[in-house]
Amino acid sequence: MALGGTTAEYDRKFATPVVTHINQTDEEQAILEHNAHVEALETYAMDLQKCLEHATDEKYKRYLAVKIYRTSQRLEQLRTEEQA
């Protein structure tokens, strides 16, 4: 082997950091996706709230209120998962 030592020694020295790095990248990617999902839901909730403020039809207002409630529940669930 050009670097000296056996293949097993090389694997033992250098394989673990590579695997750890891959795992960190996966974790970072999961965090980025989670944050993007939370941000998208927050934006959606704000848009729904603006629609509710300008709505005149009572049936549509109730529909929007339910959508806002469900979106808020989902946001709370995601934030709870984030803290755990």
N, C-alpha and C positions, 0 to 999 in steps of 0.2 A: 504494500500500500504506500502511496506517495507521501502521505503525511506521517507515516510511522505508526506502529501499533496495529492491532487487529481491527477487523470490521466491527466486532462486538464492542470493543472499547470506544471506537468512533461513534457508534450508535448510542452507547450509554452516555457519552459526553454531550452529543449534539442533538439527539432526537427529542428529548424532553422539552427543551426550550422552543423548538419549532411547533410542537403540539400545543404547548401553552400559549404561544403566540396566536395560533389558529383559534383556540378557544376564546382568547381575549377579543379577537376580531369578531367572532360570532356574538359574544356578549355585547360588544359595542354596537354592532349592527342591530341587535334586538332592542337595545336602549334607544337608538336613533329611530327605529320604526315605532316603538312605543310612544316616544315623545311626539312624533309626527301625527300619530293617531289621536293623541290627546289634543294637540293643537287644532287638528281638523275638526274634532268634535266641538271644541270651544268656539271656533269660527262659525260652525253650523248653528250652534245654540244662539249666538249673537244675531245671526241672520234671521233665524226663526223669531227671535224677540222683536226685531225690527218689523218683520211682517205682521206680528201680532199687534203691535202698536198702531199700524195703519189699516188693519182689517176692519171691515164694517159688518160683515156677515157673521152672525152669532155661531152658526154651525162651523164655519171655518175657524173662528176664534177658538172654539173648543178643541177642534182638531189640532191647531197649532199648540195649544196649551198642553195637550197630551204628548205631542212630539217633543216639546221643550222638557217636559217632565221625564220622559224616557231618555232623552239625551243627557240630562243632568244625572240620572241614575247611572248610566253607562260611564260617564265621566268620573263619578265618585268611585265606581267599581275599579276603573283603571288606576285611579290615584291610590286606592287601597292596595292594589296589587303592586304598585310601584314602591310603597312603603314596606311591604312585607319582604 
